[in-house]
């Protein structure tokens, strides 16, 4: 098969990025979604989320004619050579497992629409065993005389760097049952292979497990250093120096050893919970039991940030203005799903504080989830007359702050750096009561 036409089923964060990048790689691409409003916006080059570089890429290839969007699955089924499934797998309502409703529906609808020999490629993050089940579904739904097979190709996108990660991935993992399917994907990813991108050819189960294993490891690394932060907060010590010291060990490495308010977002929290649920279904709940403690350490960091705020305000928080800087779960994103910053702000508000929230990109999404907070449009507006400033997301705008930037604006010189990104001595020397998570509070 010579691949010319590619469809991407699902045009959310993953799907829109993959579709635009496939067009950039030279393929004709059709994005398919059930939401007419989303299709209309994407066709106009508008994105419902923030991702650097992606709007420009979509507009470029919509204008070139290489990228189109539709709600008609039958167009994709009769046209594309390769179909990527890129729909969401959110956490189940009222449970911890992955909700496969959208993956199942997309695969079933697509398989029933295909009228030519083609390859379906799953990119969604799914519990192990899903691909094998979907392969049977695809085989049963295929029209007589039409050969359709399934491969699994997990995504490893970092929000804020999704275009780069798609066009220049650090590895490609391909789960297949047929050599000819791997050959097709080698054609799709020929440009990456020319750059000698590592190519891991494996089975369905390993391909499914790679993504959740990577996220579980990163979550473990973050919670590991935060567990030590609980120690240094109690007895003393410098958690950042500790992380630097062990990070020099090449077996450990420094990345993701940053103590603070913990991780959030739409992947790490739900993926470690879904992994625990799936292994329990397989009778192996003891194998991933440690992930429950990882989750609990992470959630305790949020409670610690709130407790630290109370301590800085001498337990008198009622009616006090608190500026919360950063509400997205990470910088370069507008994603507030499971955001530590939003959780901290909401807890402070519920305790009676007057909370002023400023985030360069996240205010609108946060307001949709928690409308009662006070959202403001600038850092100055947030900190003016604040009794306490809390940094919860490490946007460059906040990492560059100096004591002089806030001089004469705040009502009191109290600062909680919940991401450990500011130089404590500079602030303390300027007369601030300055606290960081992982550091014993000196009053």
Long-range contacts (C-beta under 8 A, 24 or more apart in sequence): 1-81, 1-117, 1-118, 1-119, 1-180, 1-184, 1-187, 2-81, 2-187, 3-27, 3-81, 3-82, 3-184, 3-187, 3-188, 4-28, 4-81, 5-29, 5-30, 5-79, 5-80, 5-81, 5-82, 6-30, 6-80, 6-81, 6-82, 6-83, 6-84, 6-188, 7-31, 7-32, 7-76, 7-79, 7-80, 7-82, 7-83, 7-84, 8-32, 8-83, 8-84, 8-86, 9-33, 9-73, 9-76, 9-83, 9-84, 9-85, 9-86, 9-87, 9-106, 9-110, 10-85, 10-86, 10-87, 10-88, 10-102, 10-106, 10-124, 11-35, 11-38, 11-39, 11-42, 11-69, 11-86, 12-86, 12-87, 12-88, 13-49, 13-51, 13-157, 13-159, 13-162, 13-266, 14-86, 14-88, 14-123, 14-124, 14-155, 14-157, 15-84, 15-86, 15-87, 16-42, 16-47, 16-54, 16-58, 17-51, 17-54, 17-157, 17-162, 17-163, 17-166, 18-84, 18-86, 18-123, 18-155, 18-166, 19-58, 19-67, 19-69, 20-54, 20-57, 20-58, 20-61, 20-67, 20-163, 21-57, 21-163, 21-166, 21-167, 22-84, 22-188, 23-57, 23-61, 23-64, 23-66, 23-67, 24-57, 24-60, 24-61, 24-167, 25-167, 25-188, 25-191, 26-66, 27-66, 27-188, 28-66, 29-61, 29-66, 29-67, 29-68, 30-68, 30-69, 30-70, 30-75, 30-76, 30-79, 30-80, 31-67, 31-68, 31-69, 31-70, 32-69, 32-70, 32-71, 32-72, 32-73, 32-75, 32-76, 33-69, 33-71, 34-71, 35-71, 36-71, 39-69, 39-70, 39-71, 42-69, 43-68, 43-69, 49-334, 49-335, 50-332, 50-333, 50-334, 50-361, 51-159, 51-160, 51-162, 51-163, 51-333, 52-160, 52-161, 52-163, 52-332, 53-163, 53-164, 54-162, 54-163, 57-163, 73-109, 73-110, 73-113, 74-113, 76-110, 76-113, 77-110, 77-112, 77-113, 77-114, 77-115, 78-113, 78-114, 78-115, 78-116, 80-118, 81-116, 81-118, 81-119, 81-184, 82-118, 82-119, 82-121, 82-184, 82-185, 82-188, 83-110, 83-114, 83-118, 83-119, 83-120, 83-121, 84-121, 84-122, 84-123, 84-153, 85-110, 85-120, 85-121, 85-122, 85-123, 85-124, 86-123, 86-124, 86-155, 87-124, 88-124, 89-124, 89-125, 89-126, 89-274, 90-266, 90-270, 91-269, 91-270, 91-273, 91-274, 95-277, 96-273, 96-274, 96-276, 96-277, 97-127, 97-273, 97-274, 97-277, 97-278, 98-125, 98-126, 98-127, 98-270, 98-274, 98-277, 98-278, 100-126, 100-127, 100-130, 103-130, 103-134, 104-134, 104-137, 107-134, 107-137, 107-138, 108-137, 108-141, 111-137, 111-138, 111-141, 111-142, 111-148, 112-141, 114-142, 114-143, 114-146, 114-148, 115-143, 115-146, 116-146, 117-146, 117-147, 117-148, 118-148, 119-148, 119-149, 119-150, 119-151, 119-181, 119-184, 119-185, 120-148, 120-149, 120-150, 120-151, 121-150, 121-151, 121-152, 121-153, 121-185, 122-150, 122-151, 122-152, 122-153, 123-153, 123-154, 123-155, 125-154, 125-155, 125-211, 125-212, 125-267, 125-271, 126-208, 127-208, 127-274, 127-275, 127-277, 127-278, 128-205, 128-208, 128-209, 128-212, 128-278, 129-205, 129-208, 129-278, 130-208, 131-175, 131-204, 131-205, 131-207, 131-208, 132-204, 132-205, 135-177, 135-204, 149-176, 149-177, 149-178, 149-181, 150-177, 151-175, 151-176, 151-181, 151-182, 151-184, 151-185, 152-176, 152-204, 152-207, 152-208, 153-185, 153-207, 154-207, 154-208, 154-210, 154-211, 155-211, 156-211, 156-214, 159-265, 159-330, 159-332, 159-333, 159-335, 160-330, 160-331, 160-332, 160-333, 161-332, 167-192, 168-192, 168-195, 168-197, 169-197, 170-197, 170-198, 171-197, 171-198, 171-199, 171-200, 172-197, 172-198, 172-199, 172-200, 173-200, 173-202, 173-206, 173-207, 173-210, 174-199, 174-200, 174-201, 174-202, 174-207, 175-202, 175-203, 175-204, 175-205, 175-206, 175-207, 175-208, 176-201, 176-203, 176-204, 177-203, 177-204, 211-271, 212-271, 212-272, 212-274, 212-275, 215-267, 215-268, 215-271, 215-272, 216-271, 216-272, 216-275, 216-288, 216-291, 216-294, 218-256, 218-263, 218-268, 219-263, 219-268, 219-269, 219-272, 219-291, 219-294, 219-295, 219-298, 220-290, 220-291, 220-294, 221-256, 221-257, 222-256, 222-257, 222-258, 222-262, 222-263, 222-298, 223-262, 223-293, 223-294, 223-295, 223-297, 223-298, 224-257, 225-257, 225-258, 225-259, 225-438, 226-259, 226-260, 226-262, 226-297, 226-298, 226-301, 226-437, 226-438, 227-297, 228-259, 228-438, 229-259, 229-260, 229-301, 229-437, 229-438, 230-297, 230-300, 230-304, 232-438, 232-439, 232-440, 233-304, 233-437, 233-438, 233-439, 233-440, 233-441, 234-440, 235-440, 236-440, 237-440, 238-439, 239-420, 239-437, 239-438, 239-439, 240-420, 240-438, 258-419, 258-420, 259-420, 259-437, 259-438, 260-301, 260-418, 260-419, 260-420, 260-437, 260-438, 261-301, 261-302, 261-304, 261-305, 261-340, 261-341, 261-344, 261-392, 261-418, 261-419, 261-437, 262-297, 262-298, 262-299, 262-301, 262-302, 262-340, 263-298, 263-329, 263-340, 264-329, 264-330, 264-337, 264-338, 264-339, 264-340, 264-343, 265-329, 265-330, 265-333, 265-335, 265-337, 265-338, 265-339, 266-335, 266-337, 266-338, 269-295, 269-298, 269-338, 270-338, 301-340, 301-437, 302-340, 302-343, 302-344, 302-347, 303-347, 304-437, 305-340, 305-344, 305-390, 305-392, 305-416, 305-418, 305-437, 306-344, 306-347, 306-348, 306-351, 308-416, 308-418, 308-435, 308-437, 308-441, 309-344, 309-348, 309-353, 309-388, 309-390, 309-416, 310-351, 311-435, 311-441, 312-388, 312-414, 312-416, 312-433, 312-435, 312-441, 313-387, 313-388, 313-414, 317-348, 317-351, 317-352, 317-353, 318-351, 318-352, 318-353, 319-352, 319-353, 319-354, 320-353, 320-354, 320-387, 320-388, 321-353, 321-354, 321-355, 321-356, 321-385, 321-386, 321-387, 321-388, 321-411, 322-348, 322-353, 322-354, 322-355, 322-356, 322-386, 322-387, 322-388, 322-389, 322-390, 323-356, 323-358, 323-382, 323-383, 323-386, 323-388, 323-389, 323-390, 323-410, 324-348, 324-355, 324-356, 324-357, 324-358, 324-382, 324-390, 324-392, 325-358, 325-359, 325-379, 325-382, 325-383, 325-389, 325-390, 325-391, 325-392, 325-393, 325-395, 325-398, 326-358, 326-359, 326-362, 326-391, 326-392, 326-393, 326-394, 326-395, 326-398, 326-419, 327-357, 327-358, 327-359, 327-362, 327-363, 327-366, 327-392, 327-393, 328-359, 328-361, 328-362, 328-365, 328-366, 328-393, 329-393, 330-393, 330-394, 331-393, 331-394, 331-395, 331-396, 333-361, 333-362, 334-361, 334-362, 334-364, 334-365, 335-362, 335-365, 336-362, 336-365, 336-366, 336-369, 339-366, 339-393, 340-392, 340-418, 341-392, 341-393, 341-418, 342-366, 342-369, 342-370, 344-390, 344-392, 344-418, 345-370, 345-373, 345-392, 346-370, 346-373, 349-373, 356-381, 356-382, 356-383, 356-386, 357-382, 358-382, 359-393, 359-395, 360-395, 360-397, 362-393, 380-409, 383-409, 383-410, 384-409, 384-410, 385-409, 385-410, 385-411, 386-410, 386-411, 386-412, 387-411, 387-412, 387-414, 388-412, 388-414, 388-415, 388-416, 389-414, 389-415, 389-416, 390-415, 390-416, 390-418, 391-415, 391-416, 391-417, 391-418, 391-419, 391-421, 391-422, 392-418, 392-419, 393-419, 394-419, 394-421, 402-426, 403-427, 403-430, 403-431, 403-432, 404-430
